[in-house]
Amino acid sequence: MESLDQYYVDKLNEIAEEVQASDELVKYLEEEEEADYKLMQEMFEPKIGAIYESVSAYYPLQLIALEKYLLDERFEGLYLPKVIGFTVLRGEINDRYKYILPQDHFKDVLMAICNSANFDIIRQRIGQSVQMGFALSSDIWITNLLNEVTNKRISYFLRSMKKDEYRILPQRIAGYNRYKRQFKDAKYLSAVFPTTMPELKVLFTSIKKFLMHRLELGANNESLIAPIATFLSNEEFQKTDEIIEILCIYANFWELNKDYMAHLSGVFNKVRTEIPNFDEKFLTHLMELQNSKLDVDAAAENRVSAIVSRDINDLLTEYYNLVETIHTNGYLEESTIEAVNTFYNSHEGRSLINECVRKVIFGYYTRLITNLEERDYNELINLARKSYPVYMKIFGNQQFNQDVEDVSTIYIKKILKKYTDKRGKDYQDIKKFVSSTFVELNFMKEKEVVELFKTRRKKKKPMPKAKETF
């Protein structure tokens, strides 16, 4: 856990002082009306939220420290209902939808709420979070927590949060997914980078999840460069398979300055020669990235290619020599096609390295087609007639063919929503293309083409019944 930057500490202190000096707090303390506390929420929680969003956007490793700072009584429990929700979802769960590790931070936030003078009001906003946190926790953990609560009223509330329905796995899964959707746009994930081998084994999965999540969000990840570099410098970690995964993610997606690039290159090529089967393991993780929501595009692969020493004779030298050719010359050039053909035939068709090559070419198809406007359908026509058959013949892979078919069909259905005039030139061009090329490529059978272009008759609304007259 990183310490909270002094800038944010000062900003939070200003808000705490505002809260304590506010007329709304004075009025609430005098009259103890819920409406007065809600006024404080409306006034101050947006200010706290703005700080939280800034930290999560730029310094996510400081989120835990920020949340702990908000437990200060001067904040009167403001924003804690959101914080406790973040702590519930941050915990790593297993296939039984139970926490892998005890969630001490969740406990700290919950106990701070329970000990707050404003508990009776705050508890109205934390019910779902406590229910889900308890559902994901073990019975022993919950029992130990309850034993620390001496107030009978609060103890009763907490005991009521243990829902029998969540003892059943399918109900627990449904409840968790339902709860998680409420936070789908929130940036709440954080991480603690390990410094010892035991910590690495315990924390690695959550670190990988955190890094992938940040990349999927397209977040600013500059503040993570130094911690990742420190992680990579750990000589104990340089003997583990875990470092290969971090190297794969880091090398593909982080823009680095000259010094950090030199450091990454040094560690990468060092462990590349020391860890058995490094090249195959790296390609396995690369394929996972290619199959994820992330876009392993030319820029990503060129970043890795820049650090791969060609002095080492392994699969990575072969692979990045080829992808450098693809990205430099273009995947539609004759010289590139010949290079891919020669490379592909020098390896077993279903080999890991060939699968990665197929993903590179499919990535080009996907990026082009998904970004085409409806009016640009001739680009798909040219691609399908000239390029598809070539690469389909080289690869001879059914999954590749299916993937290309799927992305192409999605685009065809998209443009048919625009071009609906059956006598229009655009509609007829599209129909002729699909009827010939899609059938030739075995994307569709003739009957499926007929079905695609069949006019859908709108169901007639039933005629209203005539009123009976007497």
Secondary structure, DSSP 8 states (H G I E B T S, - for coil): -----HHHHHHHHHHHHHHHH-HHHHHHHHH--HHHHHHHHHHHHHHHHHHHHHHHHH-GGGHHHHHHHTTSGGGTTTTHHHHHHHHHHHS-B-TTS-BSS--HHHHHHHHHHHTSTTHHHHGGGTHHHHHHHHHHS-HHHHHHHHHT---HHHHHHHHHT--GGGGSHHHHHHHHHHHHHTTTT----------SHHHHHHHHHHHHHHHHHHHHHT---GGGHHHHHHHHH-TTGGGSSHHHHHHHHHHHH----HHHHHHHHHHHHHHHHHSTTHHHHHHHHHHHHHTSSS---HHHHHHHHHH--TTS-SHHHHHHHHHHHHHHH-TTSHHHHHHHHHHHHTS-TTSHHHHHHHHHHHHHHHHHHHT--GGGHHHHHHHHHHTHHHHHHHH--HHHHHHHHHHHHHHHHHHHTT---TTSHHHHHHHHHIIIIIHHTTSS-HHHHHHHT-----------------
